[in-house]
């Protein structure tokens, strides 16, 4: 039954497209109007495809602009990014539409006098337009299912091969974009004022500042570990199981209210904190045992929605690679170099490297 409904909806879109194109021909008595309407929808589809295929690059540039020129609160920055993404879409859409209209003019030889031929061409254009609208709808549903709708996805079109093809394509690009998004060249990390403002005005260096107790604990829990991987995991386990998440502080921080001190020493003293405190404490302990470490900022999915987040990366010298570590999410599952780490984390920038 669900499959029948899905195909019926698609067929209805095509019929609607045919009807609209024929009506345009009747109203204007010129084939160029159905052509332009079809080209308009085609330009929408091409714009979506271009943005999706280059999503990692576009988002990285938008993130860079929002951090450099719109360093307000985290919530305001999210709005700015959405606005900038919409602006990018309309620019791409306008350019493509103008190019398609120009190309159409090159092959347009004036009005066709035979009415039957005009109706046939209009109907064909309408069918093409209806198919394009269906594809646009598929793209929108796939993106919805992968983001805000992942807990209540729309699965009505899953049996249609065209939908499956789009889903597979976007899924690959979506995952790769999450893995590749970085604020800048990874060898040149760039702290930003936005990070400092978001975490209660604490500078990054103040945030990761350690003390003798933190250093001694790091040395103690990694004393018998044989390699960097084991040392890094020991720190992850200890911080994740000993630091309690401070929901009250998180709420105040997200609402730009004063929530007290932040950073490694604060997390150590109070035995609780938010993601920035977890990440800072991890940096402090990693530095104490000579592990190369980063503090990374971006967004993460908390089971309901994506929100601002901070975590770490550790360099494994023997393997010559950086691995992701999220001590804040320790209680939610394995977030130590797991294969699907970037399924629910979007890396935006490297706030610091030590």
ZIKAUR-V542413 format. One record per residue. D_CENTER is the distance of its C-alpha to the mean C-alpha in whole Angstrom. Layout:
d_center
D_CENTER
D_CENTER
This chain:
d_center
34
31
31
33
32
28
31
33
30
29
33
33
30
32
35
34
33
36
38
36
37
41
41
39
42
45
44
44
46
44
41
39
38
36
35
33
32
30
29
27
25
25
23
21
20
20
18
15
16
16
12
11
13
12
8
8
11
10
7
10
13
11
10
14
16
14
16
19
20
19
19
20
19
15
15
17
14
11
14
14
11
11
14
14
11
14
17
15
16
19
20
19
21
24
25
24
27
29
29
30
33
34
34
36
38
40
40
42
45
46
47
48
51
51
50
49
47
45
44
43
41
40
39
37
35
34
34
31
30
29
28
25
24
24
21
19
20
19
15
15
16
14
10
12
13
10
8
11
14
14
17
19
18
20
22
24
24
23
27
26
26
24
21
21
21
18
16
17
16
12
12
13
11
7
9
10
7
6
10
10
8
11
13
16
19
19
22
22
20
20
20
20
22
19
18
22
22
20
22
25
26
27
26
25
28
29
27
27
31
33
36
39
38
35
36
38
36
34
37
39
36
35
39
39
36
37
34
30
28
31
31
27
27
30
28
25
28
30
27
25
29
31
28
28
25
26
24
27
25
22
23
25
22
19
22
23
27
28
28
30
30
27
27
28
32
31
29
32
35
33
32
28
25
22
19
20
24
23
21
24
26
25
25
29
30
29
30
33
34
33
29
27
24
21
19
15
13
9
8
9
10
14
15
15
12
9
11
12
13
15
16
18
19
23
24
27
29
31
28
27
23
21
20
17
19
18
21
20
19
22
24
21
21
21
19
21
20
19
18
15
14
10
10
9
8
6
8
9
13
16
18
21
23
26
